[in-house]
């Protein structure tokens, strides 16, 4: 009996000892698991915070995108409106230029008709005078029968001359009409519609014959300095032959005007306030090394401009 009791006690002591040996090992695993859950919880909270921040950023980005779309739509509408306004301005400007050109051509044709009528009137007066002379010749021929043959020959020659004069008048009128077509009318560098523009010496002479403006031809060189042209003075400052460009200084009264980078056949406009209400125009037809050639056109009416 005592031996069995001792054996049972020995087993109990052994079991208690094993129980004490196992418990510390279980506590370590519990601590590891607790730390793991804490780490997982912190990571989950961090991920939730990141997701929340991403959601806020996404919402802000979508709001900004909506604002950009709204602004783009408004800008697109403004650009379309501005384009439409610009298109209308161009169309109106073209209409106005066409009307001005049509009016100028009509005025020029009217002036040409007046010149032709004057020529026809002079020709009619010459014909009447010739007819009167012919009547006198016929009377003399009747009194001097011996000279009738020669007088008749002279009469035929005079009639032929009259036919030639009429042909010349018709040709002159045709040349004037052709000149009106050849001459150009463009907008000057000050935005004012110019008069008819001549591009060569023949067309300059046509402008003189029309008589709408005073025409002064000139040749300027850099070495000649200030040159008197009409009632103003001009000085050539620079020439660019490759680009057909030039720079000039204009002295009109007490005013000095600089005109830079002007091209051939471009109306260079300026006002002389104490002379005329319409602008003066300088047109250079030819550019060569240190030399330009062209003409100055001034208004016929010399009324001071307000």
C-alpha positions as CSV (number, residue, x, y, z in Angstrom):
1,X,0.0,0.0,0.0
2,X,2.7,2.4,0.9
3,X,4.5,1.6,-2.3
4,X,1.4,2.3,-4.4
5,X,0.9,5.6,-2.6
6,X,4.4,6.6,-3.1
7,X,4.1,5.7,-6.8
8,X,0.9,7.8,-7.1
9,X,2.5,10.7,-5.4
10,X,5.5,10.4,-7.7
11,X,3.2,10.5,-10.8
12,X,1.3,13.6,-9.5
13,X,4.6,15.4,-8.8
14,X,5.7,14.5,-12.4
15,X,2.5,15.7,-14.0
16,X,2.6,19.0,-12.0
17,X,6.1,19.4,-13.2
18,X,5.3,18.8,-16.8
19,X,2.3,21.2,-16.4
20,X,4.6,23.9,-15.1
21,X,7.0,23.3,-18.0
22,X,4.3,23.5,-20.7
23,X,2.6,26.8,-19.5
24,X,5.5,29.2,-20.2
25,X,5.7,27.8,-23.8
26,X,1.9,28.5,-24.3
27,X,2.3,32.0,-22.9
28,X,4.9,32.9,-25.5
29,X,2.6,31.8,-28.3
30,X,-0.2,33.8,-26.8
31,X,2.0,36.8,-26.7
32,X,3.1,36.4,-30.3
33,X,-0.5,36.0,-31.4
34,X,-1.5,39.1,-29.4
35,X,1.3,41.1,-31.0
36,X,0.3,39.7,-34.4
37,X,-3.3,40.8,-33.9
38,X,-2.2,44.2,-32.8
39,X,0.1,44.6,-35.9
40,X,-2.7,43.4,-38.1
41,X,-5.1,45.9,-36.5
42,X,-2.7,48.7,-36.9
43,X,-2.1,47.8,-40.6
44,X,-5.8,47.6,-41.1
45,X,-6.3,51.0,-39.6
46,X,-3.4,52.4,-41.8
47,X,-4.9,50.8,-44.9
48,X,-8.3,52.3,-44.0
49,X,-6.7,55.7,-43.6
50,X,-4.9,55.4,-46.9
51,X,-8.1,54.3,-48.7
52,X,-10.0,57.2,-47.1
53,X,-7.3,59.7,-48.3
54,X,-7.4,58.1,-51.8
55,X,-11.1,58.5,-51.8
56,X,-10.9,62.1,-50.8
57,X,-8.2,62.8,-53.4
58,X,-10.3,61.0,-56.1
59,X,-13.3,63.1,-55.2
60,X,-11.2,66.3,-55.3
61,X,-9.8,65.2,-58.7
62,X,-13.2,64.5,-60.1
63,X,-14.4,68.0,-58.9
64,X,-11.4,69.6,-60.5
65,X,-12.1,67.7,-63.7
66,X,-15.7,68.9,-63.7
67,X,-14.5,72.4,-63.2
68,X,-12.0,72.1,-66.0
69,X,-14.7,70.7,-68.3
70,X,-17.0,73.6,-67.4
71,X,-14.2,76.2,-68.0
72,X,-13.2,74.5,-71.3
73,X,-16.8,74.6,-72.5
74,X,-17.1,78.3,-71.6
75,X,-13.8,79.0,-73.3
76,X,-14.8,77.1,-76.4
77,X,-18.0,79.1,-76.5
78,X,-16.1,82.4,-76.2
79,X,-13.6,81.4,-78.9
80,X,-16.5,80.4,-81.3
81,X,-18.2,83.8,-80.6
82,X,-14.9,85.7,-81.2
83,X,-14.3,83.7,-84.4
84,X,-17.8,84.5,-85.6
85,X,-17.3,88.2,-84.8
86,X,-14.0,88.3,-86.6
87,X,-15.6,86.6,-89.6
88,X,-18.4,89.2,-89.7
89,X,-15.8,92.0,-89.5
90,X,-13.8,90.5,-92.4
91,X,-17.0,90.1,-94.5
92,X,-18.1,93.7,-93.7
93,X,-14.5,95.0,-94.5
94,X,-14.5,93.2,-97.8
95,X,-17.9,94.7,-98.6
96,X,-16.8,98.2,-97.7
97,X,-13.6,97.9,-99.8
98,X,-15.6,96.6,-102.8
99,X,-18.0,99.5,-102.5
100,X,-15.2,102.0,-102.3
101,X,-13.5,100.4,-105.3
102,X,-16.7,100.5,-107.3
103,X,-17.3,104.1,-106.4
104,X,-13.8,105.0,-107.4
105,X,-14.1,103.3,-110.7
106,X,-17.4,105.0,-111.4
107,X,-15.9,108.4,-110.6
108,X,-12.9,107.7,-112.8
109,X,-15.0,106.6,-115.7
110,X,-17.1,109.7,-115.2
111,X,-14.0,111.8,-115.4
112,X,-12.8,109.9,-118.5
113,X,-16.2,110.6,-120.1
114,X,-15.9,114.3,-119.3
115,X,-12.4,114.4,-121.0
116,X,-13.7,112.5,-124.0
117,X,-16.6,114.9,-124.3
118,X,-14.2,117.9,-124.2
119,X,-12.2,116.3,-126.9
120,X,-15.3,115.7,-129.0
121,X,-16.4,119.3,-128.4
122,X,-13.0,120.6,-129.6
123,X,-13.1,118.2,-132.6
124,X,-16.6,119.5,-133.5
125,X,-15.4,123.1,-133.2
126,X,-12.4,122.2,-135.4
127,X,-14.7,120.5,-137.9
128,X,-17.1,123.5,-138.0
129,X,-14.1,125.8,-138.6
130,X,-12.9,123.6,-141.4
131,X,-16.4,123.5,-142.9
132,X,-16.5,127.3,-142.9
133,X,-13.1,127.4,-144.6
134,X,-14.3,124.8,-147.1
135,X,-17.2,127.0,-147.9
136,X,-15.0,130.0,-148.5
137,X,-12.7,127.8,-150.7
138,X,-15.7,126.6,-152.7
139,X,-16.8,130.2,-153.3
140,X,-13.4,131.1,-154.4
141,X,-13.3,128.1,-156.6
142,X,-16.5,129.1,-158.3
143,X,-15.0,132.5,-159.1
144,X,-11.7,130.9,-160.2
145,X,-12.6,127.9,-162.3
146,X,-9.0,127.3,-163.2
147,X,-8.2,126.4,-159.6
148,X,-11.2,124.1,-159.0
149,X,-9.3,120.8,-159.5
150,X,-6.6,121.8,-157.0
151,X,-9.1,123.1,-154.5
152,X,-11.1,119.9,-154.7
153,X,-7.9,117.9,-154.0
154,X,-7.2,120.1,-150.9
155,X,-10.8,119.6,-149.7
156,X,-10.4,115.8,-149.9
157,X,-7.2,116.0,-148.0
158,X,-8.8,118.2,-145.3
159,X,-11.7,115.7,-145.0
160,X,-9.2,112.9,-144.6
161,X,-7.5,114.9,-141.8
162,X,-10.8,115.3,-140.1
163,X,-11.4,111.5,-140.2
164,X,-7.9,111.0,-138.8
165,X,-8.7,113.4,-135.9
166,X,-11.9,111.6,-135.2
167,X,-10.0,108.3,-135.1
168,X,-7.4,109.8,-132.8
169,X,-10.2,111.0,-130.4
170,X,-11.7,107.5,-130.3
171,X,-8.3,105.9,-129.7
172,X,-7.6,108.4,-126.9
173,X,-10.9,107.6,-125.2
174,X,-10.2,103.9,-125.5
175,X,-6.7,104.4,-124.0
176,X,-8.3,106.3,-121.0
177,X,-10.8,103.5,-120.4
178,X,-8.0,101.0,-120.6
179,X,-5.9,103.1,-118.2
180,X,-8.7,103.1,-115.6
181,X,-8.7,99.3,-115.7
182,X,-5.0,99.0,-115.4
183,X,-4.6,101.4,-112.4
184,X,-5.0,99.9,-108.9
185,X,-6.7,101.1,-105.8
186,X,-5.5,99.6,-102.5
187,X,-5.5,100.4,-98.8
188,X,-2.5,102.5,-97.6
189,X,-0.2,101.9,-94.6
190,X,-2.5,104.1,-92.4
191,X,-5.5,101.9,-93.2
192,X,-7.0,104.6,-95.5
193,X,-8.2,103.6,-98.9
194,X,-5.8,105.2,-101.3
195,X,-6.4,106.8,-104.7
196,X,-5.5,105.0,-107.9
197,X,-2.0,103.6,-107.7
198,X,0.5,103.7,-110.6
199,X,3.2,101.1,-110.8
200,X,5.3,102.4,-113.7
201,X,6.0,105.6,-115.6
202,X,3.2,104.9,-118.1
203,X,0.6,104.6,-115.4
204,X,2.0,107.7,-113.6
205,X,1.3,109.7,-116.8
206,X,-2.2,108.2,-116.8
207,X,-2.7,109.6,-113.3
208,X,-1.6,113.0,-114.5
209,X,-4.1,112.9,-117.4
210,X,-6.9,112.0,-115.0
211,X,-6.2,115.1,-113.0
212,X,-7.6,113.9,-109.7
213,X,-4.4,114.6,-107.8
214,X,-1.1,116.5,-108.1
215,X,1.7,114.1,-109.2
216,X,5.4,114.8,-108.4
217,X,7.9,112.2,-109.6
218,X,11.2,111.8,-107.7
219,X,14.5,109.8,-107.5
220,X,16.0,109.6,-104.0
221,X,19.6,108.5,-103.1
222,X,21.1,108.0,-99.7
223,X,23.9,110.4,-100.6
224,X,21.5,113.2,-101.7
225,X,20.2,113.8,-98.1
226,X,17.0,115.8,-97.7
227,X,15.3,116.3,-101.1
228,X,12.4,118.7,-101.9
229,X,9.4,116.9,-103.5
230,X,6.3,119.0,-104.1
231,X,5.6,121.0,-100.9
232,X,7.4,118.5,-98.6
233,X,10.9,117.2,-98.1
234,X,12.0,113.5,-98.1
235,X,15.2,111.7,-97.1
236,X,16.1,108.1,-98.0
237,X,17.6,106.4,-94.9
238,X,17.9,102.7,-95.8
239,X,17.4,100.3,-98.8
240,X,16.9,96.5,-98.7
241,X,17.1,95.4,-102.4
242,X,16.6,91.7,-101.6
243,X,13.2,92.4,-99.9
244,X,12.2,95.4,-102.0
245,X,12.0,97.5,-98.8
246,X,13.2,101.0,-97.8
247,X,13.1,103.5,-94.9
248,X,12.4,107.2,-95.4
249,X,12.0,110.3,-93.3
250,X,9.3,112.8,-94.3
251,X,9.4,116.4,-93.3
252,X,6.1,118.2,-93.7
253,X,5.9,121.7,-92.2
254,X,7.1,121.4,-88.6
255,X,6.4,117.6,-88.4
256,X,8.9,114.8,-89.0
257,X,7.6,111.3,-89.9
258,X,9.6,108.0,-90.0
259,X,8.4,105.3,-92.4
260,X,10.2,102.0,-92.0
261,X,10.2,98.7,-93.9
262,X,7.9,99.9,-96.7
263,X,7.7,97.9,-99.9
264,X,7.4,98.8,-103.6
265,X,4.0,100.0,-104.8
266,X,2.8,100.3,-101.2
267,X,0.9,103.6,-100.6
268,X,2.8,105.4,-97.8
269,X,0.3,107.8,-96.3
270,X,0.6,110.8,-94.0
271,X,-1.4,114.0,-93.2
272,X,-0.2,117.6,-93.7
273,X,-2.7,119.2,-91.4
274,X,-2.3,122.8,-92.7
275,X,-2.7,121.8,-96.3
276,X,-5.5,119.2,-96.9
277,X,-8.0,117.0,-95.3
278,X,-7.0,114.0,-97.4
279,X,-3.7,112.2,-96.8
280,X,-0.6,112.7,-99.0
281,X,0.7,109.4,-100.6
282,X,4.2,108.4,-101.5
283,X,4.5,105.3,-103.8
284,X,7.9,103.9,-104.6
285,X,7.9,101.8,-107.9
286,X,11.6,100.8,-108.1
287,X,14.2,99.9,-105.4
288,X,17.9,99.6,-106.3
289,X,21.2,99.9,-104.5
290,X,21.0,103.1,-102.3
291,X,18.3,104.5,-104.7
292,X,14.5,104.5,-105.0
293,X,12.2,105.9,-107.7
294,X,8.5,106.8,-107.4
295,X,6.1,109.7,-107.0
296,X,4.2,111.9,-104.5
297,X,0.4,112.3,-104.9
298,X,-1.2,115.3,-103.1
299,X,-4.9,116.3,-103.0
300,X,-6.1,119.0,-105.4
301,X,-8.2,120.6,-102.7
302,X,-5.9,122.3,-100.1
303,X,-8.3,122.9,-97.2
304,X,-7.0,122.6,-93.7
305,X,-8.0,119.4,-91.8
306,X,-9.6,119.6,-88.4
